[in-house]
């Protein structure tokens, strides 16, 4: 992945989270106190399930180490800020989704290296330890998630009428930015993708669908409402690509790993964005028919 694309991913995420923040209020987070067990439980469950899925997909399909390693690195990464965007589009519990993402990112400096190293040991027979720059990960969580969310909330508090008037336009711009990033990733990786398109896309689609299915099954419990499920589901497939890419520079073959991460990122953007929009349309149709 070209350096300018890798560096633009956090900026797109910051802009998207700024827009997401305009739909949040401090009162929204008070509801999260109802979930003192659910939030840490979901965060831990995501890491355990995703590492297992990534390793099993690689082993069952006998994938090259670069692909299996890329899937493990993405599974070991924290929840992506984009999960909040998908939640917003799907009409899920945004405050709960953001809280899960924040907790996941705060734990990442410790959990991500441990989870990735365990995945390599179990599925790649590698004892290569990871040494993620903890300061960079912590800074990314603050700059890429917390600060833009706070800025969006402040914007809503200070200019509520303006935000209400332009919310649709802002969301459209955010979607356009995501689509533009998707196109840039595909163009940048076109040569590598062309050579192994069927395998790269097939594995990416399988991994994404498997993580979505695992998340949906895990969230089928009485304590989770439909709104909760539509908020928590996205954290399973949508992991922090920037952290995974950062880790890929120090383990396994960088080119092979980053190429797979790029294809997986592009596949997930297309699939998850479409799914979120479909869930929102479905919810509106259901409410309109009542």
HUHU-V753674 format. One line per field, one symbol per residue. ss: DSSP state (2 for helix, 1 for strand, 0 for the rest). phi: phi as a letter, one per 30 degrees, with the letter a starting at -180 (. if undefined). psi: psi as a letter, one per 40 degrees, with the letter a starting at -180 (. if undefined). A space follows every 10 residues. Layout:
# HUHU-V753674
ss: ???
phi: ???
psi: ???
This chain:
# HUHU-V753674
ss: 0022222222 2222222222 2000022222 2222000222 2222222222 2222222222 0000222222 2222220010 0222222222 0002222222 2222222222 2222222222 2220000000 0002222222 2222222222 2222222202 2222222222 2222222222 2222222202 2222202222 2222222222 2222222200 0000022222 2202222010 2222222200 0002222222 2222222222 2222222222 2222222220
phi: .eeddedded ddddddddde ddccbedddd ddddbdcddd dddddedddd dddedddddd chddeddddd dddddddddd dddddddddd iddddddddd dddddddeec dedddddddd ddcchbcddc bddddddddd ddddbddddd ddddddddbd dddddceddd dddddddddd deddddddcd dddddbeedd dddddddddd ddddddddcd bedcdddddd ccedddddcd dddddddddc bhdedddddd dddddddded dddddddddd dddddddddd
psi: hidddddddd dddddddddd deeiiddded deeefddddd dddddddddd dddddddddd efiidddddd dddddeiihi ddddddddde fagddddddd ddddddeddd dddddddddd ddeefhehii ghhddddddd dddecddddd ddddddddgd dddddedddd dddddddddd ddddddddfd dddddfdddd dddddddddd ddddddddeg idehidddde ddddeddgih ddddddddee iahddddddd dddddddddd dddddddddd dddddddde.
